[in-house]
Amino acid sequence: MRQLDSPEDLHYYEKLGYETFKIVERNTPTQILLERVKAYSERRYDGNLLDLVQNYAYPKTSWRRGQGAYS
């Protein structure tokens, strides 16, 4: 398994033989998960790469009501 960099780089890893990619860590809010999956499935992202690879300090607006950081 390979943790990815940018969605545009996905083809380089596939040429090396990687077939499984990690795009999230545990406890990623659902909305952020959906945005990451969309970016990597479309193989492009026009925003800040940090939005796709950041693994901490999610804004409170990312969490559903009643969902804790370590739910």
N, CA, C and O atoms as a Tripos MOL2 file, in Angstrom:
@<TRIPOS>MOLECULE
protein
  284   283    71     0     0
PROTEIN
NO_CHARGES

@<TRIPOS>ATOM
      1 N           0.8460   -1.1630    0.0000 N.3       1 MET1
      2 CA          0.0000    0.0000    0.0000 C.3       1 MET1
      3 C           0.8990    1.2340    0.0000 C.2       1 MET1
      4 O           1.9350    1.2610    0.6640 O.2       1 MET1
      5 N           0.5020    2.2230   -0.7280 N.am      2 ARG2
      6 CA          1.2770    3.4570   -0.8390 C.3       2 ARG2
      7 C           0.3890    4.6340   -0.4880 C.2       2 ARG2
      8 O          -0.7120    4.7550   -1.0240 O.2       2 ARG2
      9 N           0.8500    5.5110    0.4110 N.am      3 GLN3
     10 CA          0.1070    6.7350    0.6850 C.3       3 GLN3
     11 C           0.4300    7.7200   -0.4250 C.2       3 GLN3
     12 O           1.5920    7.9110   -0.7860 O.2       3 GLN3
     13 N          -0.5880    8.3290   -0.9510 N.am      4 LEU4
     14 CA         -0.4280    9.1680   -2.1370 C.3       4 LEU4
     15 C          -0.0010   10.5830   -1.8420 C.2       4 LEU4
     16 O          -0.1440   11.0880   -0.7280 O.2       4 LEU4
     17 N           0.5280   11.2050   -2.8730 N.am      5 ASP5
     18 CA          0.8350   12.6210   -2.8390 C.3       5 ASP5
     19 C          -0.3260   13.3300   -3.5260 C.2       5 ASP5
     20 O          -1.4070   13.4270   -2.9460 O.2       5 ASP5
     21 N          -0.1360   13.8180   -4.7260 N.am      6 SER6
     22 CA         -1.2310   14.5160   -5.4030 C.3       6 SER6
     23 C          -1.9940   13.5690   -6.3280 C.2       6 SER6
     24 O          -1.4380   12.5770   -6.7990 O.2       6 SER6
     25 N          -3.2500   13.8710   -6.5840 N.am      7 PRO7
     26 CA         -4.0390   13.0240   -7.4810 C.3       7 PRO7
     27 C          -3.4420   12.9300   -8.8840 C.2       7 PRO7
     28 O          -3.5980   11.9170   -9.5660 O.2       7 PRO7
     29 N          -2.7710   13.9690   -9.2980 N.am      8 GLU8
     30 CA         -2.1660   13.9760  -10.6290 C.3       8 GLU8
     31 C          -0.9990   12.9880  -10.7500 C.2       8 GLU8
     32 O          -0.6100   12.6180  -11.8580 O.2       8 GLU8
     33 N          -0.4450   12.5640   -9.6150 N.am      9 ASP9
     34 CA          0.7000   11.6410   -9.6100 C.3       9 ASP9
     35 C           0.3070   10.1690   -9.5710 C.2       9 ASP9
     36 O           1.1750    9.2970   -9.6130 O.2       9 ASP9
     37 N          -0.9680    9.8900   -9.4910 N.am     10 LEU10
     38 CA         -1.4440    8.5180   -9.3480 C.3      10 LEU10
     39 C          -0.8870    7.5910  -10.4250 C.2      10 LEU10
     40 O          -0.5200    6.4540  -10.1280 O.2      10 LEU10
     41 N          -0.8210    8.0480  -11.6370 N.am     11 HIS11
     42 CA         -0.3620    7.1770  -12.7390 C.3      11 HIS11
     43 C           1.0890    6.7400  -12.5730 C.2      11 HIS11
     44 O           1.4570    5.6580  -13.0310 O.2      11 HIS11
     45 N           1.9180    7.5550  -11.9300 N.am     12 TYR12
     46 CA          3.3140    7.1560  -11.7060 C.3      12 TYR12
     47 C           3.3800    5.9240  -10.8080 C.2      12 TYR12
     48 O           4.1510    4.9990  -11.0660 O.2      12 TYR12
     49 N           2.5760    5.9170   -9.7660 N.am     13 TYR13
     50 CA          2.5610    4.7810   -8.8470 C.3      13 TYR13
     51 C           1.9790    3.5360   -9.5000 C.2      13 TYR13
     52 O           2.4340    2.4220   -9.2390 O.2      13 TYR13
     53 N           0.9780    3.7220  -10.3440 N.am     14 GLU14
     54 CA          0.4030    2.5760  -11.0510 C.3      14 GLU14
     55 C           1.4200    1.9590  -11.9980 C.2      14 GLU14
     56 O           1.4640    0.7370  -12.1440 O.2      14 GLU14
     57 N           2.2350    2.7810  -12.6410 N.am     15 LYS15
     58 CA          3.2890    2.2530  -13.5210 C.3      15 LYS15
     59 C           4.3190    1.4450  -12.7470 C.2      15 LYS15
     60 O           4.9410    0.5360  -13.2970 O.2      15 LYS15
     61 N           4.5000    1.7730  -11.4740 N.am     16 LEU16
     62 CA          5.4300    1.0340  -10.6230 C.3      16 LEU16
     63 C           4.8150   -0.2630  -10.0890 C.2      16 LEU16
     64 O           5.5000   -1.0690   -9.4590 O.2      16 LEU16
     65 N           3.5270   -0.4540  -10.3440 N.am     17 GLY17
     66 CA          2.8750   -1.6870   -9.9330 C.3      17 GLY17
     67 C           1.9640   -1.5770   -8.7210 C.2      17 GLY17
     68 O           1.3670   -2.5720   -8.3100 O.2      17 GLY17
     69 N           1.8460   -0.3940   -8.1440 N.am     18 TYR18
     70 CA          0.9410   -0.2300   -7.0000 C.3      18 TYR18
     71 C          -0.5020   -0.3420   -7.4610 C.2      18 TYR18
     72 O          -0.8850    0.2110   -8.4920 O.2      18 TYR18
     73 N          -1.2920   -1.0620   -6.6870 N.am     19 GLU19
     74 CA         -2.7050   -1.2230   -7.0010 C.3      19 GLU19
     75 C          -3.6090   -0.7550   -5.8690 C.2      19 GLU19
     76 O          -4.7990   -0.5240   -6.0840 O.2      19 GLU19
     77 N          -3.0620   -0.6130   -4.6740 N.am     20 THR20
     78 CA         -3.8260   -0.2160   -3.5060 C.3      20 THR20
     79 C          -3.2400    1.0740   -2.9630 C.2      20 THR20
     80 O          -2.0250    1.1940   -2.8040 O.2      20 THR20
     81 N          -4.1080    2.0430   -2.6780 N.am     21 PHE21
     82 CA         -3.6570    3.3500   -2.2300 C.3      21 PHE21
     83 C          -4.4250    3.7840   -0.9960 C.2      21 PHE21
     84 O          -5.6350    3.5780   -0.9050 O.2      21 PHE21
     85 N          -3.7270    4.3820   -0.0530 N.am     22 LYS22
     86 CA         -4.3560    4.8990    1.1590 C.3      22 LYS22
     87 C          -4.6090    6.3900    0.9530 C.2      22 LYS22
     88 O          -3.6840    7.1520    0.6710 O.2      22 LYS22
     89 N          -5.8620    6.7960    1.0960 N.am     23 ILE23
     90 CA         -6.1730    8.2100    0.9010 C.3      23 ILE23
     91 C          -6.6870    8.8800    2.1660 C.2      23 ILE23
     92 O          -6.8890   10.0940    2.1780 O.2      23 ILE23
     93 N          -6.9000    8.1160    3.2250 N.am     24 VAL24
     94 CA         -7.3860    8.6900    4.4840 C.3      24 VAL24
     95 C          -6.7820    7.9390    5.6650 C.2      24 VAL24
     96 O          -6.2390    6.8440    5.5200 O.2      24 VAL24
     97 N          -6.8890    8.5500    6.8180 N.am     25 GLU25
     98 CA         -6.5350    7.8780    8.0550 C.3      25 GLU25
     99 C          -7.8170    7.6950    8.8670 C.2      25 GLU25
    100 O          -8.8770    8.1860    8.4790 O.2      25 GLU25
    101 N          -7.7210    7.0100    9.9580 N.am     26 ARG26
    102 CA         -8.9070    6.7780   10.7920 C.3      26 ARG26
    103 C          -9.4830    8.0920   11.2770 C.2      26 ARG26
    104 O          -8.7630    9.0740   11.4590 O.2      26 ARG26
    105 N         -10.7830    8.0960   11.4810 N.am     27 ASN27
    106 CA        -11.5200    9.2400   12.0180 C.3      27 ASN27
    107 C         -11.5820   10.4460   11.0880 C.2      27 ASN27
    108 O         -11.8250   11.5630   11.5460 O.2      27 ASN27
    109 N         -11.3680   10.2430    9.8080 N.am     28 THR28
    110 CA        -11.5510   11.3360    8.8620 C.3      28 THR28
    111 C         -13.0400   11.6390    8.7380 C.2      28 THR28
    112 O         -13.8350   10.7250    8.5190 O.2      28 THR28
    113 N         -13.4310   12.9050    8.8750 N.am     29 PRO29
    114 CA        -14.8510   13.2370    8.7120 C.3      29 PRO29
    115 C         -15.3460   12.8190    7.3260 C.2      29 PRO29
    116 O         -14.5990   12.8750    6.3490 O.2      29 PRO29
    117 N         -16.5960   12.4050    7.2520 N.am     30 THR30
    118 CA        -17.1640   11.8840    6.0090 C.3      30 THR30
    119 C         -17.0180   12.8510    4.8460 C.2      30 THR30
    120 O         -16.6400   12.4340    3.7510 O.2      30 THR30
    121 N         -17.3070   14.1340    5.0510 N.am     31 GLN31
    122 CA        -17.2360   15.1010    3.9590 C.3      31 GLN31
    123 C         -15.8220   15.2070    3.3990 C.2      31 GLN31
    124 O         -15.6470   15.3140    2.1850 O.2      31 GLN31
    125 N         -14.8220   15.1810    4.2580 N.am     32 ILE32
    126 CA        -13.4320   15.2410    3.8010 C.3      32 ILE32
    127 C         -13.0790   13.9650    3.0480 C.2      32 ILE32
    128 O         -12.3990   14.0140    2.0230 O.2      32 ILE32
    129 N         -13.5360   12.8320    3.5510 N.am     33 LEU33
    130 CA        -13.3290   11.5580    2.8630 C.3      33 LEU33
    131 C         -13.9010   11.6110    1.4490 C.2      33 LEU33
    132 O         -13.2370   11.2020    0.4970 O.2      33 LEU33
    133 N         -15.1130   12.1060    1.3070 N.am     34 LEU34
    134 CA        -15.7370   12.1960   -0.0170 C.3      34 LEU34
    135 C         -14.9630   13.1190   -0.9570 C.2      34 LEU34
    136 O         -14.8220   12.8200   -2.1420 O.2      34 LEU34
    137 N         -14.4670   14.2250   -0.4390 N.am     35 GLU35
    138 CA        -13.6860   15.1480   -1.2660 C.3      35 GLU35
    139 C         -12.3850   14.5000   -1.7350 C.2      35 GLU35
    140 O         -11.9720   14.6860   -2.8800 O.2      35 GLU35
    141 N         -11.7450   13.7450   -0.8550 N.am     36 ARG36
    142 CA        -10.4970   13.0730   -1.2330 C.3      36 ARG36
    143 C         -10.7420   11.9830   -2.2720 C.2      36 ARG36
    144 O         -10.0150   11.8800   -3.2600 O.2      36 ARG36
    145 N         -11.7640   11.1780   -2.0410 N.am     37 VAL37
    146 CA        -12.0820   10.1130   -2.9970 C.3      37 VAL37
    147 C         -12.3840   10.7120   -4.3690 C.2      37 VAL37
    148 O         -11.9240   10.2010   -5.3900 O.2      37 VAL37
    149 N         -13.1480   11.7840   -4.3860 N.am     38 LYS38
    150 CA        -13.4810   12.4550   -5.6490 C.3      38 LYS38
    151 C         -12.2110   12.9430   -6.3580 C.2      38 LYS38
    152 O         -12.0480   12.7290   -7.5590 O.2      38 LYS38
    153 N         -11.3330   13.5850   -5.6280 N.am     39 ALA39
    154 CA        -10.1020   14.1230   -6.2300 C.3      39 ALA39
    155 C          -9.2440   13.0150   -6.8280 C.2      39 ALA39
    156 O          -8.7630   13.1480   -7.9530 O.2      39 ALA39
    157 N          -9.0460   11.9210   -6.0900 N.am     40 TYR40
    158 CA         -8.1920   10.8500   -6.5940 C.3      40 TYR40
    159 C          -8.8700   10.0400   -7.6870 C.2      40 TYR40
    160 O          -8.1960    9.5470   -8.5910 O.2      40 TYR40
    161 N         -10.1820    9.8930   -7.6260 N.am     41 SER41
    162 CA        -10.8530    9.1540   -8.6990 C.3      41 SER41
    163 C         -10.8710    9.9670   -9.9910 C.2      41 SER41
    164 O         -10.8360    9.4000  -11.0830 O.2      41 SER41
    165 N         -10.9250   11.2820   -9.8690 N.am     42 GLU42
    166 CA        -10.8620   12.1450  -11.0580 C.3      42 GLU42
    167 C          -9.4250   12.4590  -11.4710 C.2      42 GLU42
    168 O          -9.1820   13.0180  -12.5410 O.2      42 GLU42
    169 N          -8.4730   12.0890  -10.6000 N.am     43 ARG43
    170 CA         -7.0390   12.2860  -10.8530 C.3      43 ARG43
    171 C          -6.6560   13.7500  -11.0390 C.2      43 ARG43
    172 O          -5.7620   14.0850  -11.8170 O.2      43 ARG43
    173 N          -7.3590   14.6190  -10.3000 N.am     44 ARG44
    174 CA         -7.0140   16.0350  -10.3260 C.3      44 ARG44
    175 C          -7.6470   16.7310   -9.1320 C.2      44 ARG44
    176 O          -8.6860   16.3170   -8.6200 O.2      44 ARG44
    177 N          -6.9870   17.8000   -8.7070 N.am     45 TYR45
    178 CA         -7.5030   18.6180   -7.6210 C.3      45 TYR45
    179 C          -6.9740   20.0190   -7.8160 C.2      45 TYR45
    180 O          -5.7630   20.2160   -7.9250 O.2      45 TYR45
    181 N          -7.8650   21.0000   -7.8600 N.am     46 ASP46
    182 CA         -7.4680   22.3800   -8.1140 C.3      46 ASP46
    183 C          -7.2020   23.1740   -6.8410 C.2      46 ASP46
    184 O          -6.8010   24.3350   -6.9110 O.2      46 ASP46
    185 N          -7.4190   22.5660   -5.6870 N.am     47 GLY47
    186 CA         -7.2350   23.2780   -4.4230 C.3      47 GLY47
    187 C          -5.8480   23.0640   -3.8380 C.2      47 GLY47
    188 O          -4.9160   22.6550   -4.5310 O.2      47 GLY47
    189 N          -5.7370   23.3460   -2.5640 N.am     48 ASN48
    190 CA         -4.5020   23.1990   -1.8090 C.3      48 ASN48
    191 C          -4.2850   21.7110   -1.5110 C.2      48 ASN48
    192 O          -5.1670   21.0640   -0.9450 O.2      48 ASN48
    193 N          -3.1370   21.1690   -1.8800 N.am     49 LEU49
    194 CA         -2.8420   19.7520   -1.6580 C.3      49 LEU49
    195 C          -2.9650   19.3770   -0.1860 C.2      49 LEU49
    196 O          -3.3100   18.2400    0.1350 O.2      49 LEU49
    197 N          -2.6890   20.3090    0.7010 N.am     50 LEU50
    198 CA         -2.8100   20.0410    2.1300 C.3      50 LEU50
    199 C          -4.2290   19.6050    2.5010 C.2      50 LEU50
    200 O          -4.4130   18.8410    3.4480 O.2      50 LEU50
    201 N          -5.2290   20.0830    1.7650 N.am     51 ASP51
    202 CA         -6.6080   19.6790    2.0240 C.3      51 ASP51
    203 C          -6.7900   18.1720    1.8390 C.2      51 ASP51
    204 O          -7.6720   17.5760    2.4570 O.2      51 ASP51
    205 N          -5.9750   17.5630    1.0070 N.am     52 LEU52
    206 CA         -6.1030   16.1250    0.7280 C.3      52 LEU52
    207 C          -5.2290   15.2540    1.6190 C.2      52 LEU52
    208 O          -5.5450   14.0830    1.8290 O.2      52 LEU52
    209 N          -4.1510   15.7910    2.1420 N.am     53 VAL53
    210 CA         -3.2150   14.9580    2.8910 C.3      53 VAL53
    211 C          -3.1370   15.2970    4.3770 C.2      53 VAL53
    212 O          -2.4830   14.5870    5.1420 O.2      53 VAL53
    213 N          -3.7850   16.3540    4.7790 N.am     54 GLN54
    214 CA         -3.7640   16.7620    6.1870 C.3      54 GLN54
    215 C          -4.3690   15.6800    7.0640 C.2      54 GLN54
    216 O          -5.4140   15.1240    6.7260 O.2      54 GLN54
    217 N          -3.7360   15.3780    8.1730 N.am     55 ASN55
    218 CA         -4.2490   14.3110    9.0300 C.3      55 ASN55
    219 C          -4.5660   14.7590   10.4460 C.2      55 ASN55
    220 O          -4.6780   13.9330   11.3520 O.2      55 ASN55
    221 N          -4.7080   16.0350   10.6380 N.am     56 TYR56
    222 CA         -5.0410   16.5480   11.9580 C.3      56 TYR56
    223 C          -5.6640   17.9350   11.8140 C.2      56 TYR56
    224 O          -5.6640   18.5180   10.7290 O.2      56 TYR56
    225 N          -6.1960   18.4550   12.9280 N.am     57 ALA57
    226 CA         -6.7220   19.8190   12.9940 C.3      57 ALA57
    227 C          -7.8540   20.0790   12.0040 C.2      57 ALA57
    228 O          -7.8820   21.1180   11.3430 O.2      57 ALA57
    229 N          -8.7840   19.1320   11.9040 N.am     58 TYR58
    230 CA         -9.9420   19.3760   11.0580 C.3      58 TYR58
    231 C         -10.7600   20.5170   11.6560 C.2      58 TYR58
    232 O         -10.9070   20.5880   12.8760 O.2      58 TYR58
    233 N         -11.2860   21.3940   10.8420 N.am     59 PRO59
    234 CA        -12.1500   22.4460   11.3920 C.3      59 PRO59
    235 C         -13.4130   21.8370   11.9900 C.2      59 PRO59
    236 O         -13.9000   20.8150   11.5070 O.2      59 PRO59
    237 N         -13.9350   22.4540   13.0240 N.am     60 LYS60
    238 CA        -15.1340   21.9200   13.6850 C.3      60 LYS60
    239 C         -16.2940   21.7750   12.7190 C.2      60 LYS60
    240 O         -17.1570   20.9200   12.9210 O.2      60 LYS60
    241 N         -16.3350   22.5790   11.6850 N.am     61 THR61
    242 CA        -17.4310   22.5000   10.7170 C.3      61 THR61
    243 C         -17.3920   21.2030    9.9090 C.2      61 THR61
    244 O         -18.3700   20.8730    9.2380 O.2      61 THR61
    245 N         -16.2890   20.4650    9.9600 N.am     62 SER62
    246 CA        -16.1700   19.2050    9.2210 C.3      62 SER62
    247 C         -16.8910   18.0590    9.9160 C.2      62 SER62
    248 O         -17.1970   17.0460    9.2860 O.2      62 SER62
    249 N         -17.1620   18.2080   11.1990 N.am     63 TRP63
    250 CA        -17.7450   17.1180   11.9790 C.3      63 TRP63
    251 C         -19.2440   17.2700   12.0440 C.2      63 TRP63
    252 O         -19.7680   18.3780   12.1560 O.2      63 TRP63
    253 N         -19.9320   16.1390   11.9720 N.am     64 ARG64
    254 CA        -21.3810   16.1330   12.1510 C.3      64 ARG64
    255 C         -21.7020   16.4170   13.6120 C.2      64 ARG64
    256 O         -20.8720   16.1930   14.4940 O.2      64 ARG64
    257 N         -22.8750   16.8970   13.8540 N.am     65 ARG65
    258 CA        -23.3120   17.1810   15.2170 C.3      65 ARG65
    259 C         -23.2410   15.9180   16.0630 C.2      65 ARG65
    260 O         -23.7570   14.8700   15.6730 O.2      65 ARG65
    261 N         -22.5980   16.0240   17.2240 N.am     66 GLY66
    262 CA        -22.5080   14.8970   18.1270 C.3      66 GLY66
    263 C         -21.3300   13.9660   17.8530 C.2      66 GLY66
    264 O         -21.0790   13.0550   18.6410 O.2      66 GLY66
    265 N         -20.6120   14.1720   16.7680 N.am     67 GLN67
    266 CA        -19.4730   13.3120   16.4270 C.3      67 GLN67
    267 C         -18.2160   13.9260   17.0400 C.2      67 GLN67
    268 O         -17.9190   15.0960   16.7990 O.2      67 GLN67
    269 N         -17.4950   13.1660   17.8100 N.am     68 GLY68
    270 CA        -16.2680   13.6640   18.4200 C.3      68 GLY68
    271 C         -15.0680   13.3860   17.5440 C.2      68 GLY68
    272 O         -15.1590   12.6460   16.5640 O.2      68 GLY68
    273 N         -13.9440   13.9830   17.8990 N.am     69 ALA69
    274 CA        -12.7180   13.8130   17.1310 C.3      69 ALA69
    275 C         -12.2370   12.3710   17.1570 C.2      69 ALA69
    276 O         -11.5580   11.9200   16.2340 O.2      69 ALA69
    277 N         -12.5870   11.6520   18.2090 N.am     70 TYR70
    278 CA        -12.1360   10.2570   18.3140 C.3      70 TYR70
    279 C         -13.3240    9.3200   18.4490 C.2      70 TYR70
    280 O         -13.3110    8.3990   19.2660 O.2      70 TYR70
    281 N         -14.3460    9.5590   17.6460 N.am     71 SER71
    282 CA        -15.5620    8.7440   17.7470 C.3      71 SER71
    283 C         -15.3370    7.3320   17.2920 C.2      71 SER71
    284 O         -16.2630    6.5210   17.3160 O.2      71 SER71
@<TRIPOS>BOND
     1     1     2 1
     2     2     3 1
     3     3     4 2
     4     3     5 am
     5     5     6 1
     6     6     7 1
     7     7     8 2
     8     7     9 am
     9     9    10 1
    10    10    11 1
    11    11    12 2
    12    11    13 am
    13    13    14 1
    14    14    15 1
    15    15    16 2
    16    15    17 am
    17    17    18 1
    18    18    19 1
    19    19    20 2
    20    19    21 am
    21    21    22 1
    22    22    23 1
    23    23    24 2
    24    23    25 am
    25    25    26 1
    26    26    27 1
    27    27    28 2
    28    27    29 am
    29    29    30 1
    30    30    31 1
    31    31    32 2
    32    31    33 am
    33    33    34 1
    34    34    35 1
    35    35    36 2
    36    35    37 am
    37    37    38 1
    38    38    39 1
    39    39    40 2
    40    39    41 am
    41    41    42 1
    42    42    43 1
    43    43    44 2
    44    43    45 am
    45    45    46 1
    46    46    47 1
    47    47    48 2
    48    47    49 am
    49    49    50 1
    50    50    51 1
    51    51    52 2
    52    51    53 am
    53    53    54 1
    54    54    55 1
    55    55    56 2
    56    55    57 am
    57    57    58 1
    58    58    59 1
    59    59    60 2
    60    59    61 am
    61    61    62 1
    62    62    63 1
    63    63    64 2
    64    63    65 am
    65    65    66 1
    66    66    67 1
    67    67    68 2
    68    67    69 am
    69    69    70 1
    70    70    71 1
    71    71    72 2
    72    71    73 am
    73    73    74 1
    74    74    75 1
    75    75    76 2
    76    75    77 am
    77    77    78 1
    78    78    79 1
    79    79    80 2
    80    79    81 am
    81    81    82 1
    82    82    83 1
    83    83    84 2
    84    83    85 am
    85    85    86 1
    86    86    87 1
    87    87    88 2
    88    87    89 am
    89    89    90 1
    90    90    91 1
    91    91    92 2
    92    91    93 am
    93    93    94 1
    94    94    95 1
    95    95    96 2
    96    95    97 am
    97    97    98 1
    98    98    99 1
    99    99   100 2
   100    99   101 am
   101   101   102 1
   102   102   103 1
   103   103   104 2
   104   103   105 am
   105   105   106 1
   106   106   107 1
   107   107   108 2
   108   107   109 am
   109   109   110 1
   110   110   111 1
   111   111   112 2
   112   111   113 am
   113   113   114 1
   114   114   115 1
   115   115   116 2
   116   115   117 am
   117   117   118 1
   118   118   119 1
   119   119   120 2
   120   119   121 am
   121   121   122 1
   122   122   123 1
   123   123   124 2
   124   123   125 am
   125   125   126 1
   126   126   127 1
   127   127   128 2
   128   127   129 am
   129   129   130 1
   130   130   131 1
   131   131   132 2
   132   131   133 am
   133   133   134 1
   134   134   135 1
   135   135   136 2
   136   135   137 am
   137   137   138 1
   138   138   139 1
   139   139   140 2
   140   139   141 am
   141   141   142 1
   142   142   143 1
   143   143   144 2
   144   143   145 am
   145   145   146 1
   146   146   147 1
   147   147   148 2
   148   147   149 am
   149   149   150 1
   150   150   151 1
   151   151   152 2
   152   151   153 am
   153   153   154 1
   154   154   155 1
   155   155   156 2
   156   155   157 am
   157   157   158 1
   158   158   159 1
   159   159   160 2
   160   159   161 am
   161   161   162 1
   162   162   163 1
   163   163   164 2
   164   163   165 am
   165   165   166 1
   166   166   167 1
   167   167   168 2
   168   167   169 am
   169   169   170 1
   170   170   171 1
   171   171   172 2
   172   171   173 am
   173   173   174 1
   174   174   175 1
   175   175   176 2
   176   175   177 am
   177   177   178 1
   178   178   179 1
   179   179   180 2
   180   179   181 am
   181   181   182 1
   182   182   183 1
   183   183   184 2
   184   183   185 am
   185   185   186 1
   186   186   187 1
   187   187   188 2
   188   187   189 am
   189   189   190 1
   190   190   191 1
   191   191   192 2
   192   191   193 am
   193   193   194 1
   194   194   195 1
   195   195   196 2
   196   195   197 am
   197   197   198 1
   198   198   199 1
   199   199   200 2
   200   199   201 am
   201   201   202 1
   202   202   203 1
   203   203   204 2
   204   203   205 am
   205   205   206 1
   206   206   207 1
   207   207   208 2
   208   207   209 am
   209   209   210 1
   210   210   211 1
   211   211   212 2
   212   211   213 am
   213   213   214 1
   214   214   215 1
   215   215   216 2
   216   215   217 am
   217   217   218 1
   218   218   219 1
   219   219   220 2
   220   219   221 am
   221   221   222 1
   222   222   223 1
   223   223   224 2
   224   223   225 am
   225   225   226 1
   226   226   227 1
   227   227   228 2
   228   227   229 am
   229   229   230 1
   230   230   231 1
   231   231   232 2
   232   231   233 am
   233   233   234 1
   234   234   235 1
   235   235   236 2
   236   235   237 am
   237   237   238 1
   238   238   239 1
   239   239   240 2
   240   239   241 am
   241   241   242 1
   242   242   243 1
   243   243   244 2
   244   243   245 am
   245   245   246 1
   246   246   247 1
   247   247   248 2
   248   247   249 am
   249   249   250 1
   250   250   251 1
   251   251   252 2
   252   251   253 am
   253   253   254 1
   254   254   255 1
   255   255   256 2
   256   255   257 am
   257   257   258 1
   258   258   259 1
   259   259   260 2
   260   259   261 am
   261   261   262 1
   262   262   263 1
   263   263   264 2
   264   263   265 am
   265   265   266 1
   266   266   267 1
   267   267   268 2
   268   267   269 am
   269   269   270 1
   270   270   271 1
   271   271   272 2
   272   271   273 am
   273   273   274 1
   274   274   275 1
   275   275   276 2
   276   275   277 am
   277   277   278 1
   278   278   279 1
   279   279   280 2
   280   279   281 am
   281   281   282 1
   282   282   283 1
   283   283   284 2
@<TRIPOS>SUBSTRUCTURE
     1 MET1         2 RESIDUE 1 A MET
     2 ARG2         6 RESIDUE 1 A ARG
     3 GLN3        10 RESIDUE 1 A GLN
     4 LEU4        14 RESIDUE 1 A LEU
     5 ASP5        18 RESIDUE 1 A ASP
     6 SER6        22 RESIDUE 1 A SER
     7 PRO7        26 RESIDUE 1 A PRO
     8 GLU8        30 RESIDUE 1 A GLU
     9 ASP9        34 RESIDUE 1 A ASP
    10 LEU10       38 RESIDUE 1 A LEU
    11 HIS11       42 RESIDUE 1 A HIS
    12 TYR12       46 RESIDUE 1 A TYR
    13 TYR13       50 RESIDUE 1 A TYR
    14 GLU14       54 RESIDUE 1 A GLU
    15 LYS15       58 RESIDUE 1 A LYS
    16 LEU16       62 RESIDUE 1 A LEU
    17 GLY17       66 RESIDUE 1 A GLY
    18 TYR18       70 RESIDUE 1 A TYR
    19 GLU19       74 RESIDUE 1 A GLU
    20 THR20       78 RESIDUE 1 A THR
    21 PHE21       82 RESIDUE 1 A PHE
    22 LYS22       86 RESIDUE 1 A LYS
    23 ILE23       90 RESIDUE 1 A ILE
    24 VAL24       94 RESIDUE 1 A VAL
    25 GLU25       98 RESIDUE 1 A GLU
    26 ARG26      102 RESIDUE 1 A ARG
    27 ASN27      106 RESIDUE 1 A ASN
    28 THR28      110 RESIDUE 1 A THR
    29 PRO29      114 RESIDUE 1 A PRO
    30 THR30      118 RESIDUE 1 A THR
    31 GLN31      122 RESIDUE 1 A GLN
    32 ILE32      126 RESIDUE 1 A ILE
    33 LEU33      130 RESIDUE 1 A LEU
    34 LEU34      134 RESIDUE 1 A LEU
    35 GLU35      138 RESIDUE 1 A GLU
    36 ARG36      142 RESIDUE 1 A ARG
    37 VAL37      146 RESIDUE 1 A VAL
    38 LYS38      150 RESIDUE 1 A LYS
    39 ALA39      154 RESIDUE 1 A ALA
    40 TYR40      158 RESIDUE 1 A TYR
    41 SER41      162 RESIDUE 1 A SER
    42 GLU42      166 RESIDUE 1 A GLU
    43 ARG43      170 RESIDUE 1 A ARG
    44 ARG44      174 RESIDUE 1 A ARG
    45 TYR45      178 RESIDUE 1 A TYR
    46 ASP46      182 RESIDUE 1 A ASP
    47 GLY47      186 RESIDUE 1 A GLY
    48 ASN48      190 RESIDUE 1 A ASN
    49 LEU49      194 RESIDUE 1 A LEU
    50 LEU50      198 RESIDUE 1 A LEU
    51 ASP51      202 RESIDUE 1 A ASP
    52 LEU52      206 RESIDUE 1 A LEU
    53 VAL53      210 RESIDUE 1 A VAL
    54 GLN54      214 RESIDUE 1 A GLN
    55 ASN55      218 RESIDUE 1 A ASN
    56 TYR56      222 RESIDUE 1 A TYR
    57 ALA57      226 RESIDUE 1 A ALA
    58 TYR58      230 RESIDUE 1 A TYR
    59 PRO59      234 RESIDUE 1 A PRO
    60 LYS60      238 RESIDUE 1 A LYS
    61 THR61      242 RESIDUE 1 A THR
    62 SER62      246 RESIDUE 1 A SER
    63 TRP63      250 RESIDUE 1 A TRP
    64 ARG64      254 RESIDUE 1 A ARG
    65 ARG65      258 RESIDUE 1 A ARG
    66 GLY66      262 RESIDUE 1 A GLY
    67 GLN67      266 RESIDUE 1 A GLN
    68 GLY68      270 RESIDUE 1 A GLY
    69 ALA69      274 RESIDUE 1 A ALA
    70 TYR70      278 RESIDUE 1 A TYR
    71 SER71      282 RESIDUE 1 A SER
